[in-house]
C-alpha cells in the first residue's frame, strides 16, 4: 500500500468514525437549562402595570369575539395552566366549561383545529442556550406561523372557529373589535392610561401590546428542576436524577432541549389526527410538520400533541417507542417522512416511568390564576 493510499484509508476511516460518533452523541445536562427569573420585553412594548391590567381584562372579556360569546380565557383557562383539558377546543357557539363544554344547536362551527397550547411561559418562547434572544421574533403556534406574542395575540380573534364566527370576515373583525372597545368608556380610559402618548390609544396595535404584556406575566419559572440547575443539588431525588439521565440517554433532549425543553423547530412525527375534524391536519407547509412543544407544566396541560390524541405522558413515550420500531400511526405520513431524530430514539418501556418521574420536576403551579370579577363590557367573564 502506498503512503498516499494509506493516508486516504486512514482519513476515510477517521471520517466514518467521527460521523458515527456524531450520530451516537448523547446530550448532557448542559443541553438543558433553568428559566430566567424574569421575561424579556420587546423594545417596542416595555411592560407597565397599566398595560398588564388592561391586557388582563381583555383576555377574559368576550367582547373580543365576533358573537361576544368567547374570550381568550375560554380556551386558555387558569385552572388548566391557561390551556384546557380537551382534545381540541370548542370556541365559537360553545357553552360550558372543561369537559362539559359543547356546541349549542344549531351549529355549523367546527372544533378548533389543534390542541390548545398553554399561555404560561410563552414569554420565554424561542429561548435557547447560548443564543441571542429576541422576544419579538419568538415562534408561536404549533406551526410557527406567527412571531412574538404581539402578533400571536390577534390571530385567534381572526380565526373562524376560535373567536370570529360567521358574522364577520377575517379582514374586518379587528376593526369591529376596536370600534366596540372605543364605544366603551371604561376601555377608552384604560387604553388612554396604558398608552398615554398615543393620539388614538384604542387601536389593534395597542390591543395586541396589552394582551402580550399580560401574557408575559404568566410565568412558572421556579420548578424543582430550575432550583436544581441554579445550584440546589437536593431539589431532585435520586430517582428523578436517574429519570433525567434516561431522558438524555434516550435522545429526548435532541429536540426537547434548552430552558424551555424545546428546540422550537418543526418535525414530522406522524401523530394521529384528531377525530374532531373531517380533514387531516397537514401542519406547516402541508408536510405534517409541527413545532416541538415545551415539556414544562405537563401535569396541567394534557391531553398532549397538536391533535390532543394522547391523554397521558406514558402514551406519549410509548408513541416514540412505536416510531423507533417503525410503526406508523398516521396513514397520511409515510415512513420516509418521519424525522430521523425520532426514529433513532431509544425509548424502552422500562425507562418510561423514570422519565415521567423526571418530567414531573418541571411542574410549577405558582403562576397567577386570578380571574377578574367583571369586565368593562359587562359580558360574562370568560364567555359562555
C-alpha positions as CSV (number, residue, x, y, z in Angstrom):
1,X,0.0,0.0,0.0
2,X,1.4,3.4,-0.9
3,X,1.7,6.2,1.6
4,X,-1.0,8.1,-0.3
5,X,-3.4,5.2,-0.3
6,X,-2.6,4.6,3.4
7,X,-3.4,8.2,4.2
8,X,-6.6,8.1,2.2
9,X,-7.7,4.9,4.0
10,X,-6.9,6.4,7.4
11,X,-8.7,9.7,6.5
12,X,-11.8,7.9,5.3
13,X,-11.8,5.7,8.4
14,X,-11.4,8.7,10.6
15,X,-14.3,10.5,8.9
16,X,-16.5,7.5,9.3
17,X,-15.6,7.2,13.0
18,X,-16.4,10.9,13.5
19,X,-19.7,10.5,11.7
20,X,-20.7,7.5,13.7
21,X,-19.7,9.3,16.9
22,X,-21.8,12.3,15.9
23,X,-24.8,10.1,15.3
24,X,-24.4,8.5,18.7
25,X,-23.8,11.7,20.5
26,X,-25.7,11.8,23.8
27,X,-26.9,15.1,25.2
28,X,-25.9,16.1,28.7
29,X,-27.5,18.3,31.4
30,X,-25.6,21.2,29.8
31,X,-28.1,21.0,26.9
32,X,-31.0,21.8,29.3
33,X,-31.2,24.9,31.5
34,X,-33.1,26.9,34.1
35,X,-35.5,29.6,33.0
36,X,-34.6,33.2,33.6
37,X,-36.1,34.8,36.7
38,X,-37.8,37.5,34.6
39,X,-39.0,37.6,31.0
40,X,-37.6,40.0,28.4
41,X,-39.9,42.6,26.8
42,X,-39.7,43.6,23.1
43,X,-38.1,47.0,22.6
44,X,-41.3,48.5,21.3
45,X,-43.5,47.1,24.1
46,X,-42.0,47.5,27.5
47,X,-44.2,46.2,30.2
48,X,-46.1,48.6,32.6
49,X,-48.6,47.8,35.3
50,X,-51.2,49.7,33.3
51,X,-50.7,47.6,30.1
52,X,-50.8,44.4,32.2
53,X,-54.1,45.5,34.0
54,X,-55.7,46.3,30.6
55,X,-54.5,43.1,29.0
56,X,-55.8,41.0,31.8
57,X,-59.3,42.4,31.4
58,X,-59.2,42.0,27.6
59,X,-58.0,38.4,28.0
60,X,-61.1,37.5,30.0
61,X,-63.6,39.7,28.0
62,X,-65.7,38.0,25.3
63,X,-66.2,41.5,23.6
64,X,-63.2,40.5,21.5
65,X,-65.1,37.7,19.7
66,X,-67.5,38.1,16.8
67,X,-70.6,36.9,18.6
68,X,-69.4,38.2,22.0
69,X,-69.6,34.6,23.4
70,X,-65.9,33.6,23.6
71,X,-62.9,35.1,25.4
72,X,-59.2,34.2,25.1
73,X,-59.7,32.6,28.5
74,X,-62.4,30.3,27.2
75,X,-59.8,28.0,25.7
76,X,-56.9,29.2,28.0
77,X,-58.2,28.6,31.5
78,X,-56.2,29.5,34.6
79,X,-57.1,26.2,36.3
80,X,-55.7,24.2,33.4
81,X,-52.4,26.1,33.1
82,X,-54.1,28.5,30.7
83,X,-54.8,25.7,28.3
84,X,-57.8,23.3,28.7
85,X,-58.4,19.5,29.2
86,X,-60.0,18.9,25.8
87,X,-58.5,17.1,22.7
88,X,-59.3,20.2,20.6
89,X,-61.2,23.2,21.8
90,X,-64.8,24.4,21.2
91,X,-64.6,28.1,20.6
92,X,-67.4,30.0,18.9
93,X,-71.0,28.8,19.5
94,X,-70.0,26.8,22.5
95,X,-71.3,26.7,26.1
96,X,-70.0,25.2,29.3
97,X,-66.6,24.7,30.9
98,X,-63.9,22.0,30.7
99,X,-65.1,18.5,29.7
100,X,-68.7,19.7,29.9
101,X,-68.3,22.2,27.1
102,X,-70.4,21.5,24.0
103,X,-71.7,23.2,20.9
104,X,-75.2,24.8,21.0
105,X,-77.8,23.8,18.5
106,X,-78.0,24.6,15.6
107,X,-74.2,24.6,14.9
108,X,-72.1,25.0,11.8
109,X,-68.9,25.8,13.5
110,X,-66.1,23.2,13.6
111,X,-63.9,22.3,16.5
112,X,-60.7,24.3,16.8
113,X,-58.1,22.8,14.6
114,X,-55.5,21.9,17.2
115,X,-55.0,21.3,20.9
116,X,-55.0,24.5,23.0
117,X,-51.4,25.3,23.9
118,X,-50.7,26.8,27.3
119,X,-50.1,30.6,27.6
120,X,-47.9,30.0,30.7
121,X,-44.2,30.6,29.9
122,X,-44.9,31.7,26.3
123,X,-42.9,34.8,27.5
124,X,-39.9,32.5,27.0
125,X,-40.8,31.0,23.6
126,X,-37.8,30.8,21.4
127,X,-35.3,30.9,24.3
128,X,-32.3,28.7,23.5
129,X,-28.9,28.1,25.2
130,X,-26.1,30.3,24.0
131,X,-28.2,32.2,21.5
132,X,-29.3,35.8,21.3
133,X,-32.9,36.1,22.4
134,X,-35.4,38.4,20.7
135,X,-39.0,38.1,22.1
136,X,-40.3,40.0,19.0
137,X,-39.3,37.0,16.8
138,X,-40.3,34.2,19.2
139,X,-42.1,31.4,17.3
140,X,-45.7,30.9,18.1
141,X,-48.4,28.3,17.4
142,X,-48.0,24.6,16.5
143,X,-46.8,25.6,13.0
144,X,-44.6,28.6,13.9
145,X,-46.8,30.8,11.7
146,X,-46.6,33.9,14.0
147,X,-43.6,35.6,15.6
148,X,-43.8,37.2,19.0
149,X,-46.8,37.4,21.4
150,X,-47.9,40.7,19.9
151,X,-48.5,39.0,16.5
152,X,-49.9,35.9,18.1
153,X,-52.5,37.7,20.3
154,X,-54.6,38.8,17.3
155,X,-54.7,35.6,15.3
156,X,-57.4,33.8,17.4
157,X,-59.7,36.8,17.1
158,X,-59.4,36.5,13.2
159,X,-60.0,32.7,13.2
160,X,-63.5,31.5,12.3
161,X,-63.8,28.6,14.8
162,X,-61.8,30.2,17.6
163,X,-63.3,33.7,18.2
164,X,-64.5,35.3,14.9
165,X,-67.6,33.3,14.0
166,X,-69.6,33.6,10.8
167,X,-70.8,37.2,11.4
168,X,-67.6,38.9,10.3
169,X,-65.0,38.5,7.6
170,X,-61.4,37.9,8.6
171,X,-60.4,41.2,7.2
172,X,-62.9,43.2,9.1
173,X,-63.2,41.6,12.6
174,X,-60.3,43.6,14.2
175,X,-61.8,46.9,13.0
176,X,-65.1,45.8,14.6
177,X,-63.5,44.9,17.9
178,X,-61.6,48.2,18.0
179,X,-64.8,50.0,17.3
180,X,-66.6,48.1,20.2
181,X,-63.8,48.9,22.6
182,X,-63.9,52.6,21.6
183,X,-67.6,52.8,22.4
184,X,-67.0,51.6,26.0
185,X,-66.0,54.5,28.3
186,X,-64.0,52.3,30.7
187,X,-61.9,50.8,27.9
188,X,-61.3,54.2,26.5
189,X,-60.0,55.3,29.8
190,X,-57.9,52.2,30.4
191,X,-56.3,52.5,26.9
192,X,-55.5,56.2,27.5
193,X,-53.8,55.4,30.8
194,X,-51.8,52.4,29.3
195,X,-50.8,54.3,26.2
196,X,-50.7,58.0,27.2
197,X,-48.5,59.2,24.3
198,X,-50.9,57.9,21.6
199,X,-53.4,60.2,20.0
200,X,-55.7,57.3,19.3
201,X,-54.9,54.8,22.1
202,X,-57.6,52.3,21.2
203,X,-56.1,50.5,18.3
204,X,-55.4,47.0,17.1
205,X,-51.7,47.6,17.8
206,X,-52.3,48.5,21.4
207,X,-54.8,45.7,21.8
208,X,-52.1,43.3,20.8
209,X,-49.5,45.0,23.0
210,X,-51.7,45.0,26.1
211,X,-52.7,41.3,25.7
212,X,-49.0,40.4,25.2
213,X,-47.9,42.4,28.2
214,X,-50.4,40.5,30.4
215,X,-49.4,37.1,28.9
216,X,-45.7,37.8,29.8
217,X,-46.7,37.9,33.5
218,X,-47.9,34.3,33.3
219,X,-44.7,32.5,34.1
220,X,-43.8,29.4,36.1
221,X,-40.1,29.5,36.3
222,X,-39.3,28.1,39.8
223,X,-39.8,24.3,39.3
224,X,-37.7,21.9,41.3
225,X,-35.6,21.4,38.1
226,X,-34.9,25.1,37.9
227,X,-33.9,25.1,41.6
228,X,-31.6,22.1,40.8
229,X,-30.0,23.9,37.9
230,X,-29.5,27.0,40.0
231,X,-27.4,25.1,42.4
232,X,-29.7,23.2,44.9
233,X,-28.5,19.6,44.5
234,X,-31.2,18.4,46.8
235,X,-34.0,19.7,44.7
236,X,-34.2,16.4,42.8
237,X,-34.5,12.9,44.3
238,X,-32.2,10.1,43.3
239,X,-35.0,8.6,41.2
240,X,-35.7,11.9,39.4
241,X,-32.0,12.3,38.6
242,X,-32.0,8.8,37.1
243,X,-35.0,9.8,35.1
244,X,-33.2,12.9,33.8
245,X,-30.3,10.7,32.8
246,X,-32.7,8.3,31.0
247,X,-34.3,11.4,29.3
248,X,-30.9,12.4,28.0
249,X,-29.8,8.9,27.0
250,X,-32.9,8.0,25.0
251,X,-32.5,11.1,22.8
252,X,-35.4,13.1,24.1
253,X,-33.2,16.2,24.5
254,X,-32.2,16.2,20.8
255,X,-35.4,18.2,20.3
256,X,-36.6,18.9,23.9
257,X,-33.6,21.0,24.9
258,X,-32.8,24.4,26.4
259,X,-34.6,26.2,29.2
260,X,-38.0,25.6,27.6
261,X,-37.3,22.0,26.7
262,X,-37.9,22.8,23.0
263,X,-35.8,23.5,20.0
264,X,-38.8,25.4,18.6
265,X,-38.3,23.7,15.3
266,X,-40.7,21.8,13.0
267,X,-40.6,18.0,13.0
268,X,-42.6,15.3,11.2
269,X,-43.6,12.6,13.7
270,X,-46.8,11.1,12.2
271,X,-49.0,11.8,15.2
272,X,-52.6,10.6,14.6
273,X,-55.2,13.1,13.7
274,X,-58.0,14.2,15.9
275,X,-61.4,12.8,15.0
276,X,-63.0,16.1,15.8
277,X,-62.2,17.4,12.3
278,X,-63.1,15.8,9.0
279,X,-59.9,16.9,7.2
280,X,-56.4,15.7,8.1
281,X,-54.2,18.3,9.6
282,X,-51.1,18.5,7.4
283,X,-49.3,21.1,9.5
284,X,-46.7,23.5,8.4
285,X,-46.2,23.7,4.6
286,X,-48.6,20.7,4.3
287,X,-45.7,18.4,5.3
288,X,-47.2,17.2,8.6
289,X,-44.5,19.1,10.5
290,X,-45.3,20.6,13.9
291,X,-43.3,22.5,16.4
292,X,-41.6,20.8,19.3
293,X,-43.8,21.7,22.4
294,X,-42.4,22.7,25.7
295,X,-42.3,20.0,28.4
296,X,-42.9,22.4,31.2
297,X,-46.0,22.1,33.4
298,X,-47.2,18.9,31.7
299,X,-49.2,17.9,34.8
300,X,-51.7,20.6,34.0
301,X,-51.8,20.6,30.2
302,X,-52.9,17.2,28.9
303,X,-54.0,15.9,26.6
304,X,-50.8,16.1,24.5
305,X,-49.5,16.7,21.0
306,X,-51.0,19.0,18.4
307,X,-54.1,16.8,18.0
308,X,-54.6,16.1,21.7
309,X,-54.7,12.3,20.9
310,X,-52.6,11.2,23.9
311,X,-54.1,11.5,27.4
312,X,-51.1,10.5,29.4
313,X,-47.4,11.0,29.3
314,X,-46.9,7.3,29.2
315,X,-48.9,7.2,26.0
316,X,-46.6,9.9,24.5
317,X,-43.5,8.0,25.4
318,X,-44.9,4.7,24.1
319,X,-45.7,6.6,20.8
320,X,-42.0,7.4,20.5
321,X,-41.2,3.8,21.2
322,X,-43.5,2.8,18.3
323,X,-41.9,5.3,16.0
324,X,-38.4,3.9,16.7
325,X,-39.8,0.4,16.0
326,X,-41.1,1.5,12.6
327,X,-44.8,1.7,13.5
328,X,-46.8,4.5,11.7
329,X,-49.9,5.8,13.3
330,X,-51.0,8.4,10.8
331,X,-51.8,6.9,7.4
332,X,-51.1,10.2,5.7
333,X,-47.5,10.2,6.7
334,X,-45.1,7.8,5.0
335,X,-42.0,6.1,6.6
336,X,-39.5,8.3,4.8
337,X,-41.2,11.5,6.1
338,X,-40.6,10.7,9.8
339,X,-37.8,12.8,11.3
340,X,-34.7,10.7,11.9
341,X,-34.3,12.3,15.3
342,X,-37.4,10.4,16.3
343,X,-36.8,7.1,14.5
344,X,-33.3,6.9,16.1
345,X,-34.6,7.4,19.7
346,X,-34.0,4.6,22.1
347,X,-37.2,4.7,24.3
348,X,-37.8,1.5,26.1
349,X,-40.8,0.6,28.2
350,X,-38.5,0.1,31.2
351,X,-37.4,3.8,31.0
352,X,-40.9,5.3,30.7
353,X,-41.8,5.6,34.4
354,X,-38.4,7.0,35.3
355,X,-38.6,9.7,32.5
356,X,-42.2,10.6,33.6
357,X,-40.8,11.0,37.2
358,X,-38.3,13.4,35.9
359,X,-40.8,15.3,33.8
360,X,-42.8,15.9,36.9
361,X,-40.0,18.0,38.3
362,X,-40.8,20.5,35.5
363,X,-44.1,21.4,37.1
364,X,-44.7,24.8,38.9
365,X,-48.2,25.9,39.7
366,X,-47.3,29.2,41.4
367,X,-48.4,31.3,38.3
368,X,-51.2,33.8,38.6
369,X,-54.6,32.1,38.4
370,X,-56.7,35.1,39.3
371,X,-59.9,35.9,37.3
372,X,-61.5,39.3,37.2
373,X,-64.8,39.5,38.9
374,X,-66.2,41.6,36.0
375,X,-65.0,43.0,32.7
376,X,-65.8,46.5,31.2
377,X,-68.1,45.2,28.5
378,X,-70.5,43.8,31.2
379,X,-70.4,40.4,29.4
380,X,-69.9,37.1,31.2
381,X,-66.3,36.8,32.3
382,X,-64.5,34.1,30.2
383,X,-67.6,33.9,27.9
384,X,-70.5,31.5,27.9
